[in-house]
Amino acid sequence: MTQSYTTPQDAEDAFYDALDEGDLNQLLSVWAKSDDICCLLPMHPMIQGRQGVADVFTHLFSQGHGVSLAITHLGWIETDEIAIHQVEETIQAPPPDTPPPAPFYGTNIYRKDNTGWRLIVHQNAPAPPPR
């Protein structure tokens, strides 16, 4: 059964919950079932299509755990069929004896289809250094 997300925020919450839990199946359920999806992560080439997204997150979760992030919403643009969310992502559990990393700025783009809202683009990049 396909999980349904009735709002873009429902889809976003499910995406970040799946990242936190290291749950690949839940994470993939948020993404559109289309090969026109893409993921842009720092120091990676652009990842396109469901298989590419599955591969990159399989590798990310191969350490046996997820990624715990605190999310701050910076801005939203929403229409009846497209939603763009700008967020700040802060890693919550850095490795011991390391300073907390700088936050990342992220953009998540969702599209509404016949199954509800689905992620079609996830992009993040390190925040610029403080001035």
N, C-alpha and C positions, 0 to 999 in steps of 0.2 A: 504494500500500500504506500502511495506517495504522501509524504507529509505536506500539509497545506499551511501556508503562512498568509494570514489575512491582511497583514500590513507589512510595509517594508521594515518596520522596527521589529516585528516578530521574526522575520528572516534574519535580521542583523543580530538579534539576541541569540538565535539558534547557532549562527555562524561562530560568534565569539564563545558561546558555551562549548561548542564542539572543539574549538581550538584549545580551550582550557582543559577539557577532559581528554584530549588526544583521541577523539572519536571520529575516525575517518568516514564511516558510514553516515553519521549524523552530519558531518561537514559537507559531504557530497550531496546530501539531500537538499541542502540550501541552494546549491548551484543549479542553474537552468540546465536542462537536458538538451544541450545544443553544442555544436562545435564552434560557435562564434563567441564563446566565453573566453576571457583572458585574465591572467594574474601577473602583476608586475611587482616583483620583490627586489629589494636592494641586492646588487651584485649577482643577479640572475638574468639570463636572457628572458624576453617576454615568453610566457607560457600560454599556449593557446589550446583550446579544446578540453573536453572532459578528461581524456586520458592524461594529458599533460598536467592538469590540475591534480588529478588523483596521484600521479607520480611524485610531484613536488611535496604534497602533504604526507604521502606515505613515507618519504625520506625524512621529513620534519618530525614525524611521530615515531621514527625508528628507534629513538633513544628510550622509548617505553613510557613517555609522558607527553603531556600537551604543553601549551604555552599560556601562562596565566597573564592576562593583560587587563589593566584598568582602562576604560574607554571614556573619553570626554568628547561630547558632541560639540563640534565647532560650527556647523551649518548644515542645513538641509534645503534641497530643492526638490519639490515633489509635484508631479502631475498625476493624472488618472492612471497612466501606464508606465511611467519612469520615475525613479527616485534616486537622487544623488545625495549621499551622506558623506560629509567631511568630518573626520574624527582625529583625535590624538590618542595614540596607543602607547601605554607605558607598561613595560615589563614589570610584573609584581614580584617575581621570585628569581632575582639574578643569582648566579652561582656564588657560593660562600666566598668571602674574602675578596669580592670584587665590588667596585662602586656601581651604583645603579646606572644603567645605560641611559642615554638621552632618549626622549620619547621619539616616536615615529608619527608622521602625519599620514593619514590614510584616506583614501577615497573608495567608497563602495557604491556601485551602481546596481540598482535592482530594476527588473522589468516584470510587469504583471502579465501572466499568461493564464491559461484555462485551469491551472492548478494552484494559482495564487501568486505571491511575490517570490521571485527567484533572483539570486545574485548572478550578475553577468560579468562584472569587472571588480576585481579587488586590486588595489594599488597602494603601496606604502613606500615611504622614503624617510630617511632620518631627518629630524628637525635640524634647522641650521644652528650652528653654535651661537651661544649668547654673545651679544655685542658688548 
